[in-house]
């Protein structure tokens, strides 16, 4: 029941490593190129890494069947890798390798007879840009690990001359499992070349990894718009002169298939997408000439109808001096609040009466004002037509609405000023998965379930919600009485709670709940967030208290966390925390989060008592960019689905990485205020200004057709 585990660095060393990685955000970005992925988990050739790295925000997934013959002879040979360009010049890869001769299954018995390894790889391209000097990088494979099979450290140089790409480096490998004379991968002098065959997308490769030689063919597909501009890379390779540890010939043919996915989209890409949507807006002058001029009330009524047609709820419009104020509630565009904001600002700017100088948009959640933004009408009209963002960013204002007073607004008469509520219940569906990966019992043991959440708004900021879980599938070892029975999802009513969210002043937001949690517990939970006045950092306090009355001896669970979130920029967050974990251990935690569009990648280290865990979490929306519009019952997916992989650091007390699902787990709130109310924490002025091209894109995608 163990996993591959790192050696014994101190928590302070891990913290320094995370902070050092964050500092690299300010290093100039590496130059990107089309590149293949090696079987060991890195950008490069067939088996050897190159000095190139994945661009920031690029994710690469691979599957293949290469196996170094020095590890033995196996009928099942599998390699799976997941890599991310985490920072400029830095890529990280996770690899799962399984080499086995499958055994008959025995209840609660081990099924392992060969390497089954989870490993992490990292590569850093040195920030050196000198003409005629090749790219230089240093890296490590299988960093840490109690069950080390693929550890190596290397330095490599790479360059290209027309269609020819070459790499040359030196590596120091370690014997598998530390055995004298054991197999090594990537050891000694290595090098190789790749020759691109014109514009065919094909290339031929030849290389040595320091222990054996390889040759192969590789094909790079065009960017596939149907897969979000992803690229498929396929490789076939053959080894030459490969031998087992006993000296027997072991040449073999293998393959690798990769999917390279760009996460998010740059401002330039969004600008181009908007331009390609065609159907240009009429010239600004034409909106104020000819025919009968509509009254301000008529324009407000028309705007309210357009916003409702766009799927928004609780719409009301009013005047504040020479400005217009639009309130709206958005549960349709759940991937990012910037999409709804672009629709509101775009339609309002196009419909504003003569003399209206500024548009204020107030986003509601559960009827509670959560975000206030404004923009100059003239600047946004020009921006919709010419996509020139700098002037619009200068005219853009954003902030929390804690001091927003709707009583000062002269609301329109009729339907456009009544904030009519059309949605009375919301239903969302999200997957839930518990798993154990790469243990002696199985390659992948899991329990998959669906969580159905129903939410009914009651009053301003008040909601009652319920979670119902239905198990869908699970592996044999998760069945009752088996090794991982504790991972099996439970069917039935998981949560029934009342939640209240409110502002205590313009910079303190609080959300608290009480009810039934985790099927059998009764208790309360909550989170408070302080938005600092001198920068965009935030301070967070959250906690949960639950008591289980089902057992004869009542059991309670108390967990809390206090943290400071340092925002280096709109994409990079560093968060330090002190926790009491759900297992009642206490200790510090440090995490770095990088946002790529609506996808977040987090690396973390958490210490509780004498145990330290390190890992990575991937978080992404599982709901359409434009979902179901407002109606009596509104259906959606989840705006934020997060899944993590972690491993325990070995030390003198914990000398083996046993599967411990409940150890050193931070407080996990059933109701996540940042996700539900605050656009997953992305509501700062700098962030919203960085999204103006996305706002323009969403206007042309979802609202442009309503403009005559």
C-alpha positions as CSV (number, residue, x, y, z in Angstrom):
1,X,0.0,0.0,0.0
2,X,2.9,2.3,-0.7
3,X,3.8,4.9,-3.3
4,X,7.1,6.1,-4.6
5,X,8.3,8.8,-2.2
6,X,10.8,11.6,-2.0
7,X,13.8,11.6,0.3
8,X,14.0,13.8,3.4
9,X,14.3,17.5,2.6
10,X,13.1,19.8,5.4
11,X,9.8,21.7,5.1
12,X,11.8,24.9,4.9
13,X,13.8,23.6,2.0
14,X,10.6,22.7,0.2
15,X,9.2,26.2,0.9
16,X,12.3,27.9,-0.4
17,X,12.1,25.7,-3.6
18,X,8.5,26.9,-4.2
19,X,9.4,30.5,-3.6
20,X,12.4,30.2,-5.9
21,X,10.3,28.7,-8.6
22,X,7.9,31.7,-8.3
23,X,10.7,34.1,-8.7
24,X,11.5,32.6,-12.1
25,X,8.1,34.1,-13.3
26,X,10.0,37.3,-13.9
27,X,12.6,35.7,-16.0
28,X,12.2,36.2,-19.8
29,X,10.1,33.4,-21.4
30,X,11.8,30.7,-23.3
31,X,11.4,30.6,-27.0
32,X,8.9,28.0,-28.0
33,X,9.1,25.5,-30.8
34,X,7.3,22.4,-31.9
35,X,8.8,19.6,-29.9
36,X,8.2,16.0,-29.2
37,X,8.0,14.3,-25.8
38,X,10.3,11.6,-24.6
39,X,9.2,8.4,-22.9
40,X,10.9,9.4,-19.7
41,X,8.7,12.5,-19.4
42,X,10.4,15.6,-20.9
43,X,10.5,17.6,-24.1
44,X,13.1,16.2,-26.4
45,X,13.9,13.4,-28.8
46,X,13.0,9.7,-28.5
47,X,14.5,9.0,-25.1
48,X,16.8,12.0,-24.5
49,X,15.7,15.4,-23.2
50,X,16.5,18.6,-25.2
51,X,17.2,22.1,-23.9
52,X,13.8,23.2,-25.0
53,X,10.9,23.4,-22.6
54,X,7.1,23.6,-22.9
55,X,5.8,27.1,-23.2
56,X,4.1,28.5,-20.1
57,X,0.5,27.3,-20.1
58,X,1.1,24.4,-22.4
59,X,0.0,20.9,-21.2
60,X,1.3,17.7,-22.8
61,X,-0.1,14.3,-22.3
62,X,1.6,11.1,-23.6
63,X,1.1,7.4,-23.7
64,X,3.6,4.8,-25.0
65,X,5.0,1.4,-24.5
66,X,8.8,1.9,-24.4
67,X,10.7,-0.1,-21.7
68,X,14.4,-0.1,-21.1
69,X,15.4,-3.8,-21.3
70,X,17.7,-3.4,-18.3
71,X,14.6,-3.6,-16.0
72,X,13.7,-7.1,-17.3
73,X,11.3,-8.6,-19.7
74,X,7.6,-7.8,-19.3
75,X,4.5,-8.4,-21.4
76,X,2.8,-5.2,-20.1
77,X,4.8,-2.1,-20.8
78,X,3.1,1.3,-20.2
79,X,4.3,4.8,-19.9
80,X,2.0,7.8,-19.2
81,X,3.2,11.3,-18.7
82,X,1.6,14.7,-18.0
83,X,3.7,17.8,-18.4
84,X,3.0,21.5,-17.9
85,X,4.9,24.6,-18.8
86,X,4.6,25.9,-15.3
87,X,6.7,29.1,-15.5
88,X,8.8,30.8,-18.2
89,X,11.7,28.4,-18.9
90,X,10.4,25.7,-16.5
91,X,8.5,22.6,-17.2
92,X,7.4,19.9,-14.8
93,X,6.3,16.3,-15.7
94,X,4.6,13.6,-13.8
95,X,5.2,10.0,-15.1
96,X,3.5,6.8,-14.3
97,X,5.4,3.7,-15.6
98,X,4.2,0.1,-15.2
99,X,6.3,-2.9,-16.4
100,X,4.5,-6.1,-15.3
101,X,3.8,-9.7,-16.1
102,X,0.2,-9.7,-15.0
103,X,-0.6,-12.1,-12.1
104,X,-3.9,-13.8,-11.3
105,X,-5.9,-11.6,-9.0
106,X,-6.1,-12.6,-5.3
107,X,-8.3,-10.8,-2.8
108,X,-6.3,-8.3,-0.9
109,X,-3.1,-9.7,-2.5
110,X,-0.2,-7.9,-4.1
111,X,-0.2,-8.0,-7.9
112,X,3.2,-6.5,-8.5
113,X,6.3,-8.3,-10.0
114,X,8.1,-5.5,-11.8
115,X,8.6,-1.7,-11.7
116,X,5.4,0.3,-11.0
117,X,6.6,3.8,-10.4
118,X,5.2,7.3,-10.0
119,X,7.9,9.9,-10.6
120,X,8.3,13.6,-11.1
121,X,10.7,15.3,-13.6
122,X,11.7,19.0,-13.9
123,X,13.7,20.9,-16.4
124,X,14.9,24.6,-16.4
125,X,16.1,26.3,-19.5
126,X,18.8,28.8,-18.4
127,X,17.8,32.4,-19.0
128,X,20.8,33.1,-21.3
129,X,20.2,34.7,-24.7
130,X,23.5,35.2,-26.5
131,X,23.8,35.1,-30.3
132,X,25.4,31.9,-31.6
133,X,25.1,30.2,-28.2
134,X,22.7,27.2,-28.1
135,X,19.9,26.8,-25.6
136,X,21.1,25.4,-22.3
137,X,19.1,23.5,-19.7
138,X,19.5,21.5,-16.6
139,X,17.0,18.9,-15.3
140,X,16.3,15.9,-13.2
141,X,14.2,12.8,-13.6
142,X,12.5,10.9,-10.8
143,X,13.3,13.7,-8.3
144,X,13.1,12.1,-4.9
145,X,11.7,8.7,-4.3
146,X,12.0,5.8,-1.9
147,X,11.5,3.4,-4.8
148,X,13.8,5.1,-7.3
149,X,13.8,3.5,-10.8
150,X,14.5,6.3,-13.2
151,X,16.6,8.9,-11.4
152,X,19.1,11.0,-13.3
153,X,20.4,14.5,-13.4
154,X,21.6,16.1,-16.6
155,X,22.7,19.2,-18.4
156,X,22.0,19.6,-22.1
157,X,22.5,22.0,-25.0
158,X,20.3,22.2,-28.1
159,X,20.1,24.3,-31.3
160,X,18.7,24.2,-34.8
161,X,20.1,24.9,-38.2
162,X,17.2,25.1,-40.7
163,X,15.4,21.7,-40.6
164,X,18.1,20.1,-38.4
165,X,17.7,20.1,-34.6
166,X,20.4,18.7,-32.4
167,X,21.0,18.1,-28.7
168,X,24.1,17.1,-26.7
169,X,24.3,16.5,-23.0
170,X,25.7,14.6,-20.1
171,X,23.8,12.8,-17.4
172,X,24.5,11.0,-14.1
173,X,22.0,8.2,-13.4
174,X,21.4,6.1,-10.4
175,X,20.8,2.3,-10.3
176,X,17.2,1.2,-10.0
177,X,16.2,0.8,-6.4
178,X,19.7,1.6,-5.3
179,X,21.0,-1.9,-6.2
180,X,24.6,-2.3,-7.1
181,X,24.7,-3.1,-10.8
182,X,21.0,-2.2,-11.3
183,X,19.7,-0.7,-14.4
184,X,20.3,3.0,-15.2
185,X,18.5,5.3,-17.6
186,X,20.1,8.4,-19.1
187,X,23.6,7.8,-17.9
188,X,26.8,9.3,-19.4
189,X,27.2,11.3,-22.6
190,X,24.0,11.5,-24.7
191,X,23.1,13.2,-27.9
192,X,20.9,13.1,-31.0
193,X,19.5,14.9,-34.0
194,X,16.1,15.4,-35.6
195,X,15.7,16.2,-39.3
196,X,12.4,17.8,-40.4
197,X,11.2,16.6,-43.8
198,X,10.1,19.9,-45.4
199,X,6.5,20.9,-44.7
200,X,5.2,17.3,-44.4
201,X,5.1,17.4,-40.6
202,X,7.4,14.3,-40.5
203,X,10.9,14.0,-39.1
204,X,13.5,11.3,-38.7
205,X,15.5,11.0,-35.5
206,X,18.7,9.2,-34.3
207,X,20.3,9.3,-30.9
208,X,22.1,7.6,-28.1
209,X,20.9,8.0,-24.4
210,X,24.3,7.0,-23.0
211,X,23.4,3.3,-22.7
212,X,21.9,2.4,-26.1
213,X,21.1,3.7,-29.5
214,X,17.7,4.6,-31.1
215,X,16.3,5.7,-34.4
216,X,12.7,6.6,-35.2
217,X,10.1,8.5,-37.2
218,X,8.0,11.3,-35.7
219,X,4.9,13.1,-37.1
220,X,3.6,16.6,-36.0
221,X,0.0,17.3,-36.9
222,X,-1.3,20.8,-37.7
223,X,-3.0,22.7,-34.9
224,X,-6.5,21.2,-34.5
225,X,-9.1,23.9,-34.0
226,X,-11.7,21.3,-33.0
227,X,-9.4,20.4,-30.0
228,X,-8.7,24.0,-28.9
229,X,-5.6,24.4,-31.2
230,X,-4.1,21.2,-29.8
231,X,-1.4,19.2,-31.7
232,X,-1.0,15.5,-31.9
233,X,2.6,14.1,-32.1
234,X,3.2,10.5,-32.9
235,X,6.5,8.6,-32.7
236,X,7.7,5.1,-33.7
237,X,11.2,4.1,-32.6
238,X,13.6,1.2,-32.7
239,X,16.5,0.4,-30.4
240,X,19.8,-0.8,-31.7
241,X,22.4,-2.6,-29.6
242,X,20.1,-2.8,-26.6
243,X,20.9,-5.5,-24.1
244,X,19.6,-6.8,-20.8
245,X,21.7,-6.7,-17.6
246,X,22.6,-10.3,-18.5
247,X,24.0,-9.2,-21.8
248,X,21.2,-10.7,-24.0
249,X,20.1,-8.8,-27.1
250,X,16.9,-6.9,-26.5
251,X,16.3,-4.6,-29.5
252,X,12.6,-3.7,-29.7
253,X,10.1,-1.4,-31.5
254,X,7.9,1.0,-29.5
255,X,5.6,3.9,-30.0
256,X,4.5,7.1,-28.2
257,X,1.5,9.3,-28.9
258,X,1.2,12.8,-27.4
259,X,-1.4,15.5,-27.2
260,X,0.0,19.0,-26.7
261,X,-2.7,21.4,-25.5
262,X,-2.4,25.2,-25.1
263,X,-4.3,26.2,-21.9
264,X,-6.0,29.6,-22.0
265,X,-5.7,32.1,-24.8
266,X,-3.5,35.2,-25.2
267,X,-4.9,38.7,-25.8
268,X,-3.7,38.5,-29.4
269,X,-5.5,35.2,-29.9
270,X,-8.8,36.5,-28.5
271,X,-8.5,39.7,-30.6
272,X,-8.1,37.6,-33.7
273,X,-11.0,35.3,-32.8
274,X,-13.2,38.4,-32.4
275,X,-12.1,39.8,-35.7
276,X,-12.9,36.5,-37.4
277,X,-16.4,36.5,-36.1
278,X,-17.1,39.2,-38.7
279,X,-20.5,41.0,-38.7
280,X,-18.9,44.4,-37.8
281,X,-20.8,46.9,-35.7
282,X,-22.4,49.9,-37.4
283,X,-20.4,53.1,-37.3
284,X,-20.8,55.0,-34.1
285,X,-22.2,58.1,-35.9
286,X,-25.1,56.1,-37.3
287,X,-26.4,55.3,-33.8
288,X,-27.2,59.0,-33.1
289,X,-28.7,60.1,-36.5
290,X,-31.8,59.6,-38.5
291,X,-35.4,58.9,-37.5
292,X,-37.1,59.2,-34.1
293,X,-34.7,59.3,-31.2
294,X,-35.5,56.7,-28.5
295,X,-36.0,58.0,-25.0
296,X,-33.8,57.0,-22.1
297,X,-36.5,54.8,-20.7
298,X,-37.0,53.1,-24.1
299,X,-33.3,52.4,-24.3
300,X,-33.2,51.0,-20.7
301,X,-36.2,48.7,-21.5
302,X,-34.5,47.5,-24.7
303,X,-31.2,46.9,-22.8
304,X,-32.9,44.9,-20.0
305,X,-34.6,42.7,-22.6
306,X,-31.3,42.1,-24.4
307,X,-29.6,41.1,-21.1
308,X,-32.4,38.7,-20.2
309,X,-32.2,37.2,-23.7
310,X,-28.5,36.7,-23.0
311,X,-29.5,34.5,-20.1
312,X,-28.8,36.9,-17.2
313,X,-31.1,37.2,-14.2
314,X,-32.2,39.9,-11.7
315,X,-31.5,42.6,-14.3
316,X,-32.3,46.2,-13.4
317,X,-31.0,49.5,-14.8
318,X,-30.9,53.0,-13.4
319,X,-29.2,56.3,-13.7
320,X,-26.7,57.9,-11.3
321,X,-26.1,61.4,-12.6
322,X,-24.7,61.0,-16.2
323,X,-23.9,57.3,-15.6
324,X,-25.9,54.2,-16.1
325,X,-25.9,51.4,-13.4
326,X,-26.8,47.8,-14.4
327,X,-27.3,45.1,-11.9
328,X,-27.3,41.5,-13.1
329,X,-26.9,38.0,-11.8
330,X,-24.9,35.5,-13.9
331,X,-25.2,31.7,-13.5
332,X,-24.9,31.0,-17.2
333,X,-21.3,32.0,-18.1
334,X,-19.6,30.1,-15.3
335,X,-16.2,29.5,-16.6
336,X,-15.3,33.2,-16.0
337,X,-17.3,36.2,-14.9
338,X,-15.5,38.2,-17.6
339,X,-17.7,36.6,-20.2
340,X,-20.9,38.0,-18.6
341,X,-19.2,41.3,-18.0
342,X,-18.3,41.6,-21.6
343,X,-21.9,41.1,-22.6
344,X,-23.2,43.6,-20.1
345,X,-20.7,46.3,-20.9
346,X,-21.0,45.8,-24.7
347,X,-24.8,45.9,-24.9
348,X,-25.0,48.8,-22.4
349,X,-22.4,50.8,-24.4
350,X,-24.2,50.2,-27.7
351,X,-27.6,51.1,-26.2
352,X,-26.6,54.0,-23.9
353,X,-28.5,57.3,-24.5
354,X,-26.7,60.4,-25.6
355,X,-25.2,62.1,-22.6
356,X,-24.4,58.9,-20.8
357,X,-20.7,59.0,-20.0
358,X,-20.0,55.9,-18.0
359,X,-21.5,52.4,-17.5
360,X,-21.4,50.7,-14.1
361,X,-21.9,47.0,-14.0
362,X,-22.7,45.3,-10.6
363,X,-22.5,41.5,-10.6
364,X,-24.8,39.8,-8.1
365,X,-24.6,36.3,-6.6
366,X,-27.6,35.1,-4.6
367,X,-28.9,38.7,-4.9
368,X,-25.8,40.0,-3.1
369,X,-23.6,42.5,-4.9
370,X,-20.2,40.9,-5.4
371,X,-18.3,42.9,-8.0
372,X,-18.6,46.4,-9.3
373,X,-16.9,47.5,-12.6
374,X,-17.3,50.6,-14.8
375,X,-16.0,51.9,-18.1
376,X,-16.4,55.0,-20.2
377,X,-19.1,54.6,-22.9
378,X,-17.1,56.2,-25.7
379,X,-13.9,54.2,-25.0
380,X,-15.8,50.9,-24.9
381,X,-17.7,51.6,-28.1
382,X,-14.4,52.4,-29.8
383,X,-12.9,49.2,-28.4
384,X,-15.6,47.0,-29.7
385,X,-14.9,48.3,-33.2
386,X,-11.1,48.5,-33.3
387,X,-10.0,46.1,-30.5
388,X,-7.4,48.7,-29.3
389,X,-7.2,47.6,-25.6
390,X,-4.8,50.2,-24.0
391,X,-7.3,53.1,-23.9
392,X,-10.1,50.8,-22.6
393,X,-7.9,49.5,-19.9
394,X,-7.1,53.0,-18.8
395,X,-10.9,53.8,-18.7
396,X,-11.7,50.6,-16.8
397,X,-12.4,50.6,-13.1
398,X,-13.1,47.6,-10.9
399,X,-13.4,46.8,-7.2
400,X,-15.5,45.0,-4.5
401,X,-18.9,46.5,-4.0
402,X,-18.9,46.6,-0.2
403,X,-19.6,50.3,-0.2
404,X,-22.2,50.1,-3.1
405,X,-25.4,51.9,-2.2
406,X,-28.3,51.1,-4.6
407,X,-30.5,53.6,-2.8
408,X,-28.5,56.4,-4.6
409,X,-29.5,55.1,-8.0
410,X,-32.6,56.4,-9.8
411,X,-33.9,53.0,-11.1
412,X,-35.9,52.9,-14.3
413,X,-39.7,52.5,-14.2
414,X,-41.3,49.3,-15.4
415,X,-39.7,45.9,-15.9
416,X,-36.2,47.3,-16.5
417,X,-36.0,48.6,-13.0
418,X,-37.5,45.8,-10.9
419,X,-34.7,43.2,-10.9
420,X,-37.2,40.5,-11.9
421,X,-36.1,37.0,-10.6
422,X,-36.6,34.2,-13.1
423,X,-34.5,31.4,-11.5
424,X,-35.8,29.8,-8.4
425,X,-33.5,26.8,-8.2
426,X,-30.2,25.8,-9.6
427,X,-28.9,22.3,-10.2
428,X,-25.3,21.4,-11.0
429,X,-23.6,18.1,-11.7
430,X,-19.9,17.4,-10.9
431,X,-17.8,14.2,-10.8
432,X,-16.1,13.0,-7.7
433,X,-13.2,10.6,-7.7
434,X,-11.2,8.9,-4.9
435,X,-8.2,6.9,-6.1
436,X,-4.9,5.2,-5.3
437,X,-2.2,5.2,-8.1
438,X,0.8,2.9,-8.5
439,X,0.6,0.7,-5.4
440,X,1.5,-2.9,-4.8
441,X,-2.3,-3.8,-5.0
442,X,-3.0,-2.2,-8.4
443,X,-2.0,0.3,-11.0
444,X,-5.1,2.4,-10.5
445,X,-7.8,1.8,-7.9
446,X,-10.7,4.2,-7.9
447,X,-14.2,5.1,-6.9
448,X,-16.1,7.4,-9.3
449,X,-19.3,9.1,-8.3
450,X,-21.5,12.0,-9.4
451,X,-22.5,14.8,-7.1
452,X,-25.8,16.5,-7.7
453,X,-26.1,19.9,-6.0
454,X,-29.4,21.7,-5.7
455,X,-29.4,25.4,-4.6
456,X,-32.4,27.6,-3.7
457,X,-31.7,31.3,-3.1
458,X,-33.8,32.5,-0.1
459,X,-32.9,36.2,0.5
460,X,-30.0,38.5,-0.2
461,X,-26.8,36.4,0.3
462,X,-28.8,33.5,1.8
463,X,-29.1,30.1,0.1
464,X,-30.1,26.5,1.1
465,X,-28.3,23.8,-0.8
466,X,-28.1,20.0,-0.8
467,X,-25.7,17.5,-2.2
468,X,-26.7,14.0,-3.3
469,X,-24.0,11.5,-4.3
470,X,-24.5,8.6,-6.6
471,X,-21.7,6.0,-7.1
472,X,-21.1,5.3,-10.7
473,X,-18.1,2.8,-10.9
474,X,-15.2,1.5,-8.8
475,X,-12.3,-0.9,-9.1
476,X,-12.3,-4.3,-7.4
477,X,-9.9,-3.2,-4.6
478,X,-12.2,-0.5,-3.5
479,X,-15.1,-2.8,-2.9
480,X,-16.2,-3.5,0.7
481,X,-13.8,-5.7,2.5
482,X,-11.0,-5.0,0.0
483,X,-7.7,-3.1,0.5
484,X,-9.0,0.3,-0.3
485,X,-12.6,0.0,0.9
486,X,-12.2,3.4,2.6
487,X,-12.1,5.1,-0.8
488,X,-15.5,3.8,-1.8
489,X,-18.0,6.7,-2.3
490,X,-21.2,6.5,-0.2
491,X,-24.6,6.9,-1.9
492,X,-27.2,9.3,-0.6
493,X,-27.7,12.7,0.9
494,X,-24.3,14.1,1.7
495,X,-25.1,17.7,2.6
496,X,-28.1,19.8,3.6
497,X,-27.1,23.3,4.8
498,X,-28.0,26.9,5.0
499,X,-25.4,29.4,3.8
500,X,-25.2,33.1,4.4
501,X,-22.8,35.4,2.6
502,X,-22.3,39.1,3.3
503,X,-19.9,42.1,3.3
504,X,-18.7,43.6,6.6
505,X,-17.4,46.8,5.0
506,X,-15.9,47.3,1.6
507,X,-12.9,44.9,2.1
508,X,-14.2,42.1,4.4
509,X,-16.3,39.3,2.8
510,X,-17.6,36.5,5.0
511,X,-19.6,33.4,4.2
512,X,-20.9,31.0,6.9
513,X,-23.0,27.9,6.8
514,X,-24.7,25.4,9.2
515,X,-26.3,22.0,8.6
516,X,-25.6,18.4,7.9
517,X,-22.3,17.5,6.3
518,X,-20.5,14.3,5.1
519,X,-23.7,12.2,5.4
520,X,-23.8,11.9,9.2
521,X,-22.1,15.0,10.7
522,X,-23.8,18.2,12.0
523,X,-21.9,21.4,12.3
524,X,-20.8,24.7,10.8
525,X,-18.2,26.0,8.4
526,X,-17.2,29.4,7.1
527,X,-14.6,31.6,5.5
528,X,-13.6,35.3,5.7
529,X,-11.5,37.1,3.2
530,X,-9.8,40.4,3.8
531,X,-8.9,42.4,0.7
532,X,-5.9,44.5,1.6
533,X,-6.2,48.3,0.8
534,X,-2.5,48.8,-0.3
535,X,-2.2,46.0,-2.9
536,X,-4.2,43.1,-4.4
537,X,-3.1,40.5,-1.8
538,X,-5.7,38.8,0.4
539,X,-5.9,37.3,3.9
540,X,-8.1,34.2,4.4
541,X,-9.5,32.6,7.5
542,X,-11.6,29.4,7.2
543,X,-12.7,26.7,9.5
544,X,-15.1,23.8,9.9
545,X,-16.6,22.1,13.0
546,X,-18.5,18.8,12.6
547,X,-19.8,16.4,15.1
548,X,-20.8,12.8,14.3
549,X,-23.7,11.5,16.5
550,X,-24.1,8.2,14.6
551,X,-21.5,6.4,16.6
552,X,-22.0,5.4,20.2
553,X,-19.1,7.7,21.2
554,X,-19.7,11.0,19.4
555,X,-16.7,12.0,17.2
556,X,-15.9,15.5,16.2
557,X,-13.8,17.0,13.4
558,X,-12.3,20.4,13.7
559,X,-10.1,21.9,11.0
560,X,-9.1,25.5,10.3
561,X,-6.6,27.5,8.3
562,X,-5.2,31.1,8.2
563,X,-3.4,32.1,5.1
564,X,-1.9,35.0,3.3
565,X,-2.1,35.1,-0.5
566,X,0.6,37.1,-2.3
567,X,-0.3,37.9,-5.9
568,X,2.9,38.3,-7.8
569,X,0.8,39.1,-10.9
570,X,-2.6,38.3,-12.3
571,X,-1.5,34.7,-13.1
572,X,0.7,33.8,-10.2
573,X,-0.2,33.4,-6.5
574,X,1.9,32.3,-3.6
575,X,0.0,31.3,-0.5
576,X,1.4,30.6,2.9
577,X,-0.8,29.1,5.6
578,X,-0.9,27.6,9.1
579,X,-3.4,24.7,9.4
580,X,-5.1,22.4,11.8
581,X,-5.7,19.5,9.4
582,X,-8.7,17.2,9.5
583,X,-6.6,14.5,11.2
584,X,-6.0,17.1,14.0
585,X,-2.3,17.5,13.2
586,X,-1.0,21.0,12.8
587,X,1.6,22.7,10.7
588,X,2.5,25.1,7.9
589,X,1.7,24.9,4.2
590,X,3.0,26.6,1.1
591,X,1.5,26.6,-2.4
592,X,2.1,28.3,-5.7
593,X,-0.8,28.6,-8.1
594,X,-0.4,29.5,-11.8
595,X,-3.5,30.4,-13.9
596,X,-3.6,29.7,-17.6
597,X,-6.9,31.0,-18.8
598,X,-9.5,29.2,-16.7
599,X,-7.1,26.3,-15.8
600,X,-5.1,26.5,-12.6
601,X,-2.0,24.5,-11.7
602,X,-0.9,24.4,-8.1
603,X,2.2,22.9,-6.5
604,X,2.1,22.6,-2.8
605,X,3.9,21.3,0.4
606,X,2.0,20.6,3.6
607,X,3.5,19.6,7.0
608,X,1.3,18.2,9.7
609,X,3.0,16.8,12.8
610,X,5.9,14.7,11.6
611,X,4.5,14.1,8.2
612,X,5.1,16.2,5.1
613,X,3.3,15.8,1.8
614,X,4.1,17.4,-1.5
615,X,2.0,17.4,-4.7
616,X,0.3,19.1,-7.6
617,X,-3.3,20.0,-8.2
618,X,-5.0,20.7,-11.5
619,X,-8.2,22.7,-11.4
620,X,-10.5,23.4,-14.4
621,X,-14.1,24.2,-15.3
622,X,-16.4,21.4,-16.2
623,X,-19.2,23.4,-17.7
624,X,-19.8,25.0,-21.1
625,X,-18.6,28.5,-21.6
626,X,-22.2,29.4,-22.3
627,X,-24.5,27.2,-20.4
628,X,-28.3,27.2,-19.7
629,X,-29.9,30.7,-19.4
630,X,-32.0,31.9,-16.5
631,X,-35.2,30.0,-16.0
632,X,-37.3,28.4,-13.2
633,X,-34.7,25.7,-12.9
634,X,-31.2,26.3,-14.2
635,X,-28.9,23.4,-15.0
636,X,-25.1,23.6,-15.1
637,X,-21.8,21.8,-14.6
638,X,-19.3,22.8,-12.0
639,X,-17.2,26.0,-12.6
640,X,-14.3,24.5,-10.7
641,X,-13.2,20.8,-10.6
642,X,-10.0,20.1,-8.8
643,X,-8.0,16.9,-8.6
644,X,-4.6,16.5,-6.9
645,X,-1.8,14.0,-6.8
646,X,0.4,14.0,-3.7
647,X,3.1,11.9,-2.1
648,X,4.6,11.7,1.4
649,X,8.1,12.7,2.1
650,X,10.1,10.0,3.8
651,X,11.9,10.9,7.1
652,X,13.2,9.1,10.2
653,X,9.6,8.5,11.5
654,X,7.8,7.8,8.2
655,X,10.1,5.4,6.3
656,X,7.5,4.2,3.8
657,X,4.9,6.0,1.8
658,X,1.7,4.1,2.9
659,X,-1.5,5.2,1.3
660,X,-3.1,7.6,3.9
661,X,-6.2,9.3,2.3
662,X,-7.1,11.2,5.5
663,X,-3.7,12.3,6.7
664,X,-2.7,16.0,6.6
665,X,-5.7,17.1,4.7
666,X,-6.5,20.9,4.9
667,X,-10.0,22.0,5.8
668,X,-12.3,21.3,2.8
669,X,-15.4,23.5,2.8
670,X,-18.5,22.0,1.3
671,X,-19.5,25.5,0.1
672,X,-16.6,27.3,-1.4
673,X,-17.2,31.0,-1.3
674,X,-14.5,32.0,-3.7
675,X,-15.8,29.6,-6.4
676,X,-19.4,30.3,-5.8
677,X,-19.3,34.1,-5.3
678,X,-15.9,35.5,-6.3
679,X,-15.0,34.0,-9.7
680,X,-12.5,31.7,-8.0
681,X,-10.7,34.6,-6.5
682,X,-10.2,36.4,-9.9
683,X,-11.9,39.7,-9.2
684,X,-9.0,42.1,-8.7
685,X,-8.8,45.3,-10.8
686,X,-5.6,44.2,-12.5
687,X,-7.0,40.8,-13.4
688,X,-10.2,42.2,-14.9
689,X,-8.3,44.8,-16.9
690,X,-6.3,41.9,-18.3
691,X,-9.5,40.3,-19.6
692,X,-10.9,43.1,-21.8
693,X,-10.1,41.2,-25.0
694,X,-12.0,38.2,-23.6
695,X,-14.9,40.6,-22.7
696,X,-14.9,41.8,-26.3
697,X,-14.8,38.2,-27.6
698,X,-17.7,37.1,-25.5
699,X,-19.8,40.1,-26.7
700,X,-19.2,39.1,-30.3
701,X,-19.9,35.4,-29.6
702,X,-23.0,35.7,-27.5
703,X,-24.6,39.2,-27.8
704,X,-23.6,40.8,-31.1
705,X,-26.6,39.4,-33.0
706,X,-28.9,41.4,-30.8
707,X,-27.5,44.7,-32.2
708,X,-29.3,45.9,-35.3
